[in-house]
Amino acid sequence: MLQAYAGTKDAYLYGPICVDETMRGQGIAGKMFSKLKDFYS
C-alpha cells in the first residue's frame, strides 16, 4: 500500500480491514470508517 501511496504529513492510513464473510456486503467497512472519522473530528 505504501508503495502505491506514500501519504502526506496529514494523511491517516488505515487498513487492511477484515470483515467476516457472513457480514460482507452490508457496508460495515464504510460504517467503521465513518465512526473513526467522527472519533477524530
C-alpha angles and dihedrals in degrees: 000000000000091000089059095042120016092187130220134258092273097038121118113204118195130174176278096287117202118205122184113254091242092055099048121116094034098099093253096143091051091048091049091051091048091053090048091052090049090051093054096042 
